[in-house]
Structure formats: structure tokens, C-alpha cells
Amino acid sequence: IIIAGRPGMGKLAFVMSMIKNIAIDFEQAVAVFSLEMSAHNHITRMISSETGISVGRLKTGRLESNDWARLNMKLDNLSNSPIYIDDTPSLSISDLSIKTTRLVLEKNVKVIVIDYLQLMTIEKSFASCGKEDVDAITLSLKNLAKELNVPIIALSELSSSVETRVGSKRPILSDLSEYGEIEQNADVVTFVYRPWYYGFTEWDDEESNSCEGQVELMVAKHKNGGLDNIRLKFTGHLAKFSDLE
């Protein structure tokens, strides 16, 4: 499963909301391989989303008495949740295979998340990923998901051509082609699109409703299901997604 978008769209925030729901609300184990952000930063963002206290206030410790009460209550939920975060940089596909196999067998992990695809490597190396490498990695991830019988969700960057496009900035499947055959190898591709980020004030449909504080999840490919666009509320300072009122 690929979740893609340009920087600033909120794709990581969306995936972290998914992880929180899976692990806390449904008590299913999740493994997160973070190649860009430290485990500490991931946890801080999850605490912010869960408590409604901004990341800035959490880092500076400028909390009021009611904030501490919320923090203590919600931290119990997070600390007891089956979330396993590995922040090894430039993780190779072979190391990922070893680690995920162990987590599935020993911790009964049900979902694997990778942030993000282009930072992975074929072997232990800090070299950047080329197209052929990305192709090999996506195929390996697909085979690994099938072997372990668990979904693997990989975040992916999009081509900058989205932002140079005249008019609509909606991403399309061909925007993934700059990085290799991601589209062809993925079973599901979902884009995270936030028109407000580009200065648009209304949605580009017949109703032309305000798009302020909203995001659209665009299911652009689904090998075994239908396509759809789902709109959600996005609270930026909490990196939190929720249903529209």
C-alpha cells in the first residue's frame, strides 16, 4: 500500500493517526520503520494528537494543570499500546525482512509502516535510491507482505511536477513515475491532497465548498476494490485527522 503526497500535505500525520487507531482502539500490534524521523519525535507527535496539546507546548513544557491531567490519562493508553518503532536510518530491504519477520512471529504485528520508501536501500548503504533500486524495493516489499500475510504501508514522495502544473495541483498516478514503477508494483495507491496549502479556498467540484482545514484522501488505485475520494478535517498544529462535522 502506497500513501503518497508532496511535502506539507500531511501524509505522515495521516498514517500516524491510523497507527494510533489500530494500536489503541483495536489493540493490534503495529511496527513503524522510520528512516527520516527519530522515534522520540514520532512519540511526541502521537502524544500531541492524542491529548490535543501542541508539539511546541509539549517540547517546552508550558502546560497548564488541566493539560497535565489529560497528559497522564492519555499516556497510559499510549504506553500500553503495542506500537514498535525502529528509527534505523538507510534501512536495507534485507534488514527489514529480518526485523519484520521477528516482529510478526514474536509480537504478532498486524501492520507494517515504512516512512519513507525512497530512503530505503537494497543493501546496507547510505547511497541515494535510484529508479531501479526503488523498483526492486517495492517488489521486495510486495513479496514480503505476501510471505508474512500482513499489509505493508509505505509512504512515498511525489514528483515536484505537481507544483509546477498550471491550475489544479491534484496528484495523479504518473507523478510517481519519477521514482520508478511504484504505481505498477503497488496494490493500493492513495494520495494525500490539501488544496489550502496551495492557496485554494474552495474545492474544485460543483458545490465549491470551502476547503479550509480539510484534506482529501484520493484512492487512485485499488487492485481489489473501488476508487474514491474521502475528505477529512485536518488540525495542523496537532497533526490530527478527524471526521468532518
N, C-alpha and C positions, 0 to 999 in steps of 0.2 A: 504494500500500500504506500503510495507516494502522496505526501502533503507538501505542496509547493507554493511559493509566492516570493515576491520581491521583498527586500529588507523593509521593515516597518509595517508589514501587513498584519503581523500578529500570529504567524503560524506556530511559533514555539509556545506562545501563550495558549493557543487553542489546544495543542497537544498536551500541555501540562494540565489543562482543565480536564481533558479526557482521562489522563493518568490518575488524577485525584478522584474522579468519579468511579473509575474501575477499582482502585485500591481501597478507597474509604467507604464508598456507598455500597459496593458489591463485594468487597473483601477478596478480590482476586489479585494475585501477585503480578507485578509489572517490573520489567528490567529496563532501565534507561541507560543508554550509552551516549554520553555527552562528550563530543570531541572538541567542542568550542567553549562551552561554559563550565565553570567549576561546579562540583556537587554542592558546595556551600551556596552559590548563587541560585541554583535550582531550588534548593530547600527554602531560601529566603523568599523567592517568588511564590512558591506554593503556600507559604505561611501568609503572605500578603493577600493572595487570592482567597484563602480560607477565612481569614479574620476580618478583611476589609480595611486593614491598616496598610498604608502605602509602604513601598520598599524603602523610600527615603527616611521615613519615620522609624522604621524597624532598624535601619543601619545606624541612625544617630541616637536611638534610644529615647526619643522625645515622645513618650507615651503618657497618657492620662490614666487615672485609676480604672475607668471602665475598659480601657484598652488592655490593661494587664489581666483583667478578669476574662475577657474574650480570648486573649492570647493563651492563658493557662488552659482554658477549656478546649480550644481547638488544637493545641499542641499535643494533647493526649491522643486525639484522633490520628494526627499525622505520625506521631512517634510509634504508634501501634500498627500502622498500616504497612502492608507488605510491598514497599517500594525499594528497589535496589538500584542505586545509581553508581555507575562506573564512569569516571571522567578521564580515562586514559587518552592522551592526545594521539592523533595519527594511528588510530586502531586499525590493524590489518584484518582482512577477512578471515584469515586462519585463526587469529587470536579470538575474534568474535565468535567463531564457530565453537571453539573450546569453551569459552566462558558461558555462552548461551546454553549449550548442551548441559553443562553442570548446573546452571540455574533452573532449567526446566526439570531435570531429574531430582535435584536436591531441594529446591524451593517451590516446585510446582508453578513456575512462572507461566502465565497465560498470554501475555502480550509483551513484545519486544519493541522498543523505540530507539531510533538512531538519529542523533542530531549532530551533524547532518551528513548527507550522503557524500558530497564532494570532498569531505575531509577524511574519508576512509582511504586506505591504501590496499594494494594487492598483497604486499609483503611488508615487513617491518621497515618503514622508511618514512622520512619527513618530506619526500618529494611530492609535488602537487600532482593531482589526479588528471590524466588526460582522458580523451573520449574513450579510447579502448579500455582503459582501466575502469571507467565508470560502467561500461558495458559488462565487463567481466564481474564487477562487484554486484551489479543489480541481478545478474543471472545467478550468482552465488547466493545472494540473499533469498531469491525465489526458491532455489533448491533447498536452502536451509530451513525456510518456513515450512516447506512440504515435508521435509525429513522430521522436523520437531513437532509438526502439526500445531503450530501457533502462528498467529499473524505477526508480521514484521512491518512496522510503520517507520518509514524513512522520510525525514524532512529533506527538501531539496530547494536549492536556489533556482531562480529563473533568469533567463537572458535579459539583459538591460534593454533589449529592443522593445520591451513593454512600455518603457518610459519615453522612448523617442517616437512612439506611434502617435499619429495625429488622431485626435478625437478620443474614443473610448480607450481606457487603459486595462480593459478586461484581459486577463491572460488567456491564451489558447494553447492547445497541446503542442504545437510546433515551437513554442517558446522553450520547451525542454530540450529541443534537438541540439542546441549548442553544446550540451554536456554529454551527448551520446544517445543511445537508444533506450532511454529511460521509459518513454511512453510505451514502446513496444514490449518491454520486459515486465512492466507493472500490470497487476490485475486491476488495481483501482488507482485513479489519479484524481486528487481533489485540490483545487486552488483556493487560496485564501485571498479575498479581494476586498479592499477597503477604499471606496471611491473618495471619501472625505480626505484621505491622505493626499490625494492629487488635487484637491481644491474644488471637487464637485460638491454641490449642495443637495442634489436630488438624484434619485435612482433613474437609470436610463430605461424606464419602461412606460407604459401608457398612463399609469397613475402618477408618476413623477413625485412620489412622496419624499420627504426629507431623509437623507442618508446619514445625518449627523449621529455619531456614536454607534454606528451599525457596521456590520461586516457580513459578507456573503461567502458561504462555502459553496463552491462550484464543483459538483461531481461531474467531471468532464469525461471520465472513462470508468466503466464498471463492467468487467468481463462477465460477471454472473448476475447482473442486476440492471436497474434503470438509472437514468441520469436525472439530476435535479439540482436546483439552486436553493439553498437554505439560508435565510437571514437571521442573524443573532445580534443581540446587544453586546457591545464591547466597551468595557470600562478600562481605559488605557492605563491610568495610574495604579490600578490593581492587577493589570494584565489578566482580566477576568472576562469570560464569556458567559452569557445567560440568555434565557428565552426573551423574546420581545414581549413587552407588556400587551 
